[in-house]
């Protein structure tokens, strides 16, 4: 059986998502150093939108340039 969200439920869900994204887009004091490694944090801006609407948000995300690096496994060299 396929479940569906009724119109009132969809409107309520969209409003809750919009309220959450509104609260996250408010500028906050930046943490200047990573709690894990102590490196200076960088701000990356994420773009969010709700499909089917014209609502968009730009939300700053603090990112550590050291800890956010992908971990690449070292490959053993054969002689």
C-alpha positions as CSV (number, residue, x, y, z in Angstrom):
1,X,0.0,0.0,0.0
2,X,1.4,3.4,-1.0
3,X,1.3,6.0,1.8
4,X,0.7,9.6,1.0
5,X,0.8,12.8,3.0
6,X,-2.4,14.8,3.0
7,X,-2.4,18.5,2.0
8,X,-2.5,19.8,5.6
9,X,0.3,17.4,6.6
10,X,2.4,18.5,3.7
11,X,1.9,22.1,4.5
12,X,2.8,21.5,8.1
13,X,6.0,19.5,7.1
14,X,7.1,22.3,4.7
15,X,6.6,24.9,7.4
16,X,8.6,22.9,9.9
17,X,11.4,22.5,7.4
18,X,11.3,26.2,6.5
19,X,11.4,27.1,10.2
20,X,14.4,24.9,10.8
21,X,16.3,26.2,7.8
22,X,15.4,29.8,8.8
23,X,16.9,29.2,12.3
24,X,20.1,27.7,10.8
25,X,20.7,30.6,8.4
26,X,21.0,33.1,11.3
27,X,24.6,34.2,11.6
28,X,26.3,32.8,14.8
29,X,29.6,33.5,16.4
30,X,32.2,31.4,14.5
31,X,34.3,28.9,16.3
32,X,37.8,29.8,15.3
33,X,39.5,26.5,16.0
34,X,38.7,22.9,15.5
35,X,37.9,21.1,18.7
36,X,39.6,18.0,17.4
37,X,42.9,19.2,15.9
38,X,43.1,22.9,16.8
39,X,43.2,24.1,13.1
40,X,41.6,27.3,12.1
41,X,38.0,26.6,10.9
42,X,36.8,27.7,7.5
43,X,33.2,28.7,6.6
44,X,31.5,26.8,3.7
45,X,28.2,28.0,2.5
46,X,25.6,25.4,1.8
47,X,22.6,26.1,-0.5
48,X,19.3,24.5,0.4
49,X,15.9,24.7,-1.4
50,X,12.6,23.0,-1.0
51,X,11.6,21.2,-4.2
52,X,8.3,22.4,-5.6
53,X,8.7,25.8,-3.8
54,X,10.7,29.0,-4.4
55,X,12.1,28.9,-0.9
56,X,15.9,28.9,-0.7
57,X,18.5,29.3,2.1
58,X,22.3,29.8,2.3
59,X,23.6,28.3,5.5
60,X,27.2,28.8,6.7
61,X,28.9,25.6,7.9
62,X,32.1,25.6,9.8
63,X,34.6,23.1,8.4
64,X,38.0,22.0,9.5
65,X,40.3,21.9,6.5
66,X,42.4,19.3,8.1
67,X,39.8,16.9,9.6
68,X,37.5,17.2,6.5
69,X,40.2,15.8,4.2
70,X,39.3,12.4,2.8
71,X,41.4,9.6,4.3
72,X,43.2,7.8,1.5
73,X,44.7,4.4,2.5
74,X,48.3,4.0,1.9
75,X,49.1,1.3,-0.7
76,X,52.0,-1.0,0.1
77,X,54.7,-0.8,-2.7
78,X,55.9,-4.0,-4.1
79,X,59.6,-4.2,-4.9
